[in-house]
């Protein structure tokens, strides 16, 4: 993570623990991908969501604001960046990187560090293009131009560095308890909540006036029924593939 990214989360990460809570169904998939062994290093760990509780975990993050919000998680915490992990080679059985690689300053270097310190690497990321991007982006179009969204790496870029063995789609459940970008795909009113917006980096990074403008557009479409005429089927869709992928690499 770059100095710019560190500063970003010092600013926008203050309410993260309120908006973002581990979803147990996604957590089970992450645990299965990590395998039964430890220790694990969680890179870009933040508040510690999706860390396994049944084995030793070392959490690494550059943001003191994020690390200060950890509750009921591993006390083994290190401030640092993915591109320069302060651990010996082979120190961990597995490395986890959950919705963080799009914030790294040097993706290749960070991935090589994951591979260096852990036999298995598990990366949870999102990927979509202009043809299939998530509907909410249409209301905050300026987010597409954010560096974290423009340069968000997909699976193919991970394959350039990691020995990718499996890629698992992770559909979002309708009642997802986490608050990441597409968590409320069928509950659009949630995207008008300032607390929800503060927990999504792609919205939290926008200037207040742009965020308010997008909120007004969405509110108008909800009031008029335009959103439901176009996307109302999502309100009852039990799950939604928003492009989230669980990438398993190494051994």
C-alpha positions in Angstrom: 0.0 0.0 0.0 1.3 3.4 -1.0 1.8 6.4 1.4 -1.3 7.8 -0.4 -3.3 4.8 0.4 -2.2 4.8 4.0 -3.2 8.5 4.4 -6.5 7.6 2.7 -7.5 5.1 5.3 -6.3 7.3 8.1 -9.0 9.7 6.8 -11.8 7.4 5.6 -11.4 4.4 7.8 -12.6 5.9 11.1 -16.1 4.4 10.9 -15.1 1.2 9.2 -15.9 -1.2 12.0 -19.5 0.1 12.2 -20.2 -0.4 8.5 -18.2 -3.6 7.9 -18.9 -6.8 9.7 -17.8 -10.3 8.7 -20.5 -12.3 6.8 -20.3 -15.9 8.2 -21.0 -17.5 4.8 -18.2 -15.7 3.1 -16.0 -16.3 6.1 -16.6 -20.1 5.8 -15.4 -20.0 2.2 -12.3 -18.0 3.2 -11.5 -20.5 5.9 -11.9 -23.4 3.5 -9.6 -21.7 1.0 -6.9 -21.1 3.6 -7.0 -24.8 4.6 -6.7 -26.2 8.1 -3.1 -25.2 8.9 -1.4 -22.1 10.3 0.0 -19.7 11.1 -1.7 -17.2 8.8 -0.6 -13.7 7.9 -3.5 -11.3 7.0 -2.1 -8.6 4.7 -4.1 -5.4 4.6 -5.9 -6.8 7.6 -7.6 -3.7 8.8 -10.2 -4.5 11.5 -9.6 -8.2 11.1 -12.7 -9.4 9.3 -12.3 -12.9 7.8 -9.3 -13.9 9.9 -9.6 -17.5 11.1 -10.1 -17.8 14.8 -8.9 -21.4 15.2 -5.2 -20.9 14.4 -2.4 -18.2 15.0 -2.8 -15.1 12.8 -0.5 -12.2 12.4 -2.3 -9.1 11.1 -0.5 -6.5 9.0 -1.8 -3.1 8.0 -0.3 0.4 7.4 -3.2 2.2 9.0 -3.2 2.8 12.8 -6.8 4.0 12.5 -7.9 0.7 11.0 -5.9 -1.5 13.4 -7.3 0.4 16.4 -10.8 -0.8 15.5 -9.9 -4.5 15.9 -12.1 -6.3 18.4 -12.0 -10.0 19.3 -9.3 -10.6 16.8 -5.7 -11.7 16.9 -3.6 -9.5 19.1 -0.5 -10.1 16.9 -0.5 -6.9 15.0 2.2 -5.3 12.8 2.1 -2.0 11.0 3.6 -2.4 7.5 2.9 -2.6 3.8 2.4 -5.6 1.5 5.3 -4.6 -0.7 7.8 -5.1 2.1 6.6 -7.7 4.6 8.8 -7.8 7.7 8.8 -11.6 8.0 11.2 -14.4 7.1 10.6 -16.4 4.0 8.3 -19.3 4.5 7.2 -18.0 7.9 3.5 -18.8 7.3 1.4 -21.6 6.0 -1.0 -19.2 4.3 -1.4 -15.5 3.5 -4.7 -13.8 3.2 -5.4 -10.6 1.3 -9.1 -9.6 1.5 -10.3 -6.7 -0.7 -7.0 -5.0 -0.4 -4.9 -5.6 -3.6 -6.5 -2.7 -5.4 -5.0 -0.4 -2.9 -1.4 -1.6 -3.2 1.1 0.7 -4.8 3.1 -2.1 -6.5 0.9 -5.1 -7.1 3.6 -7.4 -8.4 6.0 -6.7 -5.6 3.2 -7.2 -3.0 2.2 -10.5 -4.6 5.8 -11.7 -4.7 6.0 -10.9 -1.0 2.9 -13.0 -0.3 4.5 -15.8 -2.2 7.8 -15.4 -0.3 6.4 -15.6 3.2 3.6 -18.2 2.7 3.2 -21.5 1.0 -0.4 -20.7 0.1 -1.9 -17.4 -1.0 -5.6 -16.6 -0.8 -6.8 -13.4 -2.4 -10.4 -12.1 -2.3 -10.9 -9.5 -5.0 -13.5 -8.0 -7.4 -13.3 -7.8 -11.1 -15.8 -6.3 -13.6 -15.5 -4.2 -16.7 -17.7 -1.5 -18.2 -20.1 -4.0 -19.7 -20.9 -5.8 -16.4 -20.0 -3.4 -13.6 -22.3 -3.2 -10.6 -25.4 -1.1 -11.0 -24.6 1.3 -8.1 -21.6 2.6 -10.0 -24.1 4.2 -12.5 -25.2 6.6 -9.7 -21.7 7.6 -8.7 -20.0 7.5 -12.1 -17.0 9.5 -10.9 -15.9 6.6 -8.8 -14.8 4.8 -12.0 -12.0 7.4 -12.4 -10.6 6.7 -8.9 -7.1 5.2 -9.1 -8.2 2.3 -6.9 -11.0 1.4 -9.3 -9.3 2.2 -12.6 -6.3 0.0 -11.7 -8.2 -2.7 -9.7 -6.4 -6.0 -10.6 -8.3 -9.0 -11.8 -7.4 -12.7 -11.7 -5.3 -12.5 -14.8 -2.9 -10.1 -13.2 -2.5 -12.4 -10.2 -1.7 -15.3 -12.5 1.3 -13.3 -13.8 3.0 -13.7 -10.3 1.2 -16.4 -8.3 0.8 -20.1 -9.1 -3.0 -19.8 -9.2 -4.6 -23.2 -8.6 -8.3 -22.3 -8.4 -10.6 -19.4 -8.7 -13.9 -19.6 -6.9 -16.8 -17.2 -7.6 -18.3 -15.8 -4.4 -21.9 -14.6 -4.9 -23.1 -12.1 -2.5 -26.1 -13.3 -0.3 -29.2 -11.0 -0.3 -28.9 -10.5 3.5 -25.1 -10.1 3.5 -24.0 -8.8 6.9 -20.8 -7.2 5.5 -20.9 -3.7 4.0 -18.6 -4.0 1.0 -19.3 -2.5 -2.4 -22.1 -4.8 -3.7 -23.4 -6.0 -0.3 -26.7 -4.2 -0.7 -27.4 -5.2 -4.3 -31.0 -6.0 -3.5 -31.5 -3.3 -0.8 -30.8 -0.1 -2.7 -32.0 2.2 0.0 -28.9 1.3 2.1 -26.7 3.1 -0.4 -28.3 6.4 0.8 -27.0 5.8 4.4 -23.9 7.9 5.2 -22.6 5.1 7.5 -22.9 2.6 4.7 -21.2 5.0 2.2 -18.3 5.6 4.7 -17.6 1.9 4.8 -17.1 1.6 1.1 -13.8 3.0 -0.1 -15.1 3.7 -3.7 -17.8 6.0 -2.2 -15.9 7.3 0.8 -13.1 8.6 -1.4 -15.5 10.8 -3.4 -15.8 14.5 -2.6 -18.9 15.3 -0.5 -20.7 17.1 -3.3 -20.2 14.2 -5.7 -21.4 11.7 -3.2 -24.5 13.8 -2.4 -25.2 14.2 -6.1 -25.2 10.5 -6.7 -27.4 9.9 -3.6 -29.9 12.4 -4.9 -30.1 10.5 -8.3 -30.6 7.2 -6.6 -33.2 8.6 -4.2 -35.1 10.1 -7.1 -35.2 6.8 -8.9 -36.3 5.0 -5.8 -39.1 7.5 -5.2 -40.3 7.4 -8.8 -40.1 3.6 -9.1 -37.5 3.8 -11.9 -35.0 1.7 -10.0 -37.6 -1.1 -9.3 -38.8 -1.1 -12.9 -35.2 -1.7 -14.0 -33.7 -3.7 -11.2 -36.5 -4.7 -8.8 -36.0 -8.4 -9.4 -32.8 -8.1 -7.3 -34.9 -7.4 -4.2 -35.8 -11.1 -4.1 -32.7 -12.6 -5.7 -31.2 -14.9 -3.1 -27.6 -14.2 -4.3 -25.9 -12.0 -6.8 -22.6 -12.5 -8.7 -21.0 -9.1 -8.5 -17.6 -10.2 -9.7 -16.1 -11.2 -6.3 -13.6 -14.0 -6.7 -11.6 -16.1 -4.2 -8.2 -16.8 -5.7 -6.2 -19.8 -4.3 -2.5 -20.0 -5.2 0.5 -22.0 -4.1 0.3 -25.3 -2.2 
